[in-house]
Amino acid sequence: SNGLRHIPNLQTLDISYNKIGDNGADKISNGLRHIPNLQTFNIKRNGIGDNGADKISNGLRHIPNLQTLDISWNGIGDNGADKISNGLRHIPNLQTLDIGSSLIGENGADKISNGLRHIPNLQTLDISYNKIGDNGADKISNGLRHIPNLQT
């Protein structure tokens, strides 16, 4: 993360498929303050759990212009979904959110639904391959009213 301070104009950070885990997520999150112009952040399939999701969520406040967040294929679960949902208020320009295959259940779907009100410009939402069930789908559908530009 120290190296990020040398590239403050970075717009895309893709560290997908690197098995960074929660400790790596913490280090990357700390480095986000150095790249405030980041627009695309891909941390797909890195073995990140709910603790790592908490760290990433905290780091989102440093990248307010983020347009794409892909945290899919991580085991963040319901607690991690709650943490990510809380971080969405810091990235109001988000257009794409991918949290597919993240072990999210009904409670996590409820948390994500609550966070959708903070990202009204969202165009793409991927919550596929989770275990949200009928009640979780209902919760997500309630949150969709906050994102009128949703396309997929």
N, C-alpha and C positions, 0 to 999 in steps of 0.2 A: 504494500500500500504506500510505502514511502516514495516509490517511483512515480506514483500518480501526480505528485506535486510538480513534477517536471513537465507535465503535459496538460496544462489547465484548460486547453481548448478541445480536449477529447470529446467527441460526440457519440461514439459507439464503444461500448465495453462488452465484449463477448468472452466470458470465461466458462462457457458451458462444457459439460463432460470432463471436468477436472478433479472431481472428488475432493473438493476443498473442505467439506464438512462445516460444522458450526464454527470451529476456530478460524478457518479461512474466511468464512462469511463475516466474522468479526473484524478481521484485518482489512478486508475489502471495504466493509462499511465505514471504517475509520478513514479510509483513503478517499471516500466520495466527496469529502469537503474540499478536496483539491481540484475537483473536476465539475464545477457548477454548471457547465454548459452541456453536460451529458444528456443525450436524447434517447439513446437505446441502451438498455442494460439487460444482458442475457446471462442468467446464472442457472440455466437449465441443467438438470441431472448432475448435481454436485454433492449429494448425500447430506443436504442441509435439513435439519430438523426444526423443531419449534424454537429452540434457543437461537439458532442461526437466523431464523425468520425474524425474531425479535431484533437482532443486530441490524439486519438489512432494513427493517422498518425504521429504525432510528436513523439510519444513514440517508433515508429518502428526503429528509428535510434539507439536505445539502444540494439536492439536484432537482430544483423546482420546475425545470423545463423538460423533465423526462416525458417522453411520448410513448415509449414501449418498455414494458417490464415483463420479462419471461422468467418465472420462478418455477416452471413446471418440472415434473418428474423429480421432485424432492419430497421427502417425507415430513412436510411441515404439519400435517394434521389439523385438527380443529383449533388447537392453541396457536399454532403458527398462522393459520388463516386469520385469527383474531388480531394478531400482531401486525400482519400485512395490512389488514383492513384499517387499523389505526393509522398506519403510515400513509394511506392514500390521501389524506387531507393535505399532505405536503406536496403532492404532485397533481395539481388540478388540471394540467394540460394533457394528462395521460390519454392516449388514444387506443392503445392495445394492452390488454392484461391477459396473460396466459398463466393460469394456475392449475392446468390439467394434470392429472396423475399425481396428486399431492396428498393422498390419504385424507381428504377432507370429507367429513360427514355432515349430517344435518345441522349440528351446532356451528360448524365452520361456515356452512352456507349462509346461515343466519348472520354471522359476523360480516362476511363478505357483502351480503346484501345491504347491511347498514353502511358499509364504507362506500358503496356506489354513489351516494349522494355527493361525495367529495370530488368525483371525477365525471362531471356532466358532459365532457367532450369525448367520452369513450366511444369508439366505433367498433372494436372487436373485443369480445370477452370469451375466453376458452376456459371452461371448467369441466371439460370432458374427463372421463375415466377417474372419477371420484365416486364416493359412496354417499351422495347427498340424499338419495331416496325421494319419495313423493313430497314429504314435508319440506325437505331442503330445496327442492325445485320450486315449491310454492313460495318459500322465503325469497329465493333469487328473483322469481317473477315479480314479487312486490317491490324489490329494489330497482327493477328495470325502469320504473316510471321516472327515475332521476336521471336517466341517460337517454334522452330523446334522439340522439344521433347514432345510436347503436345500429350497426349494419349486419354483423355476424356474431 
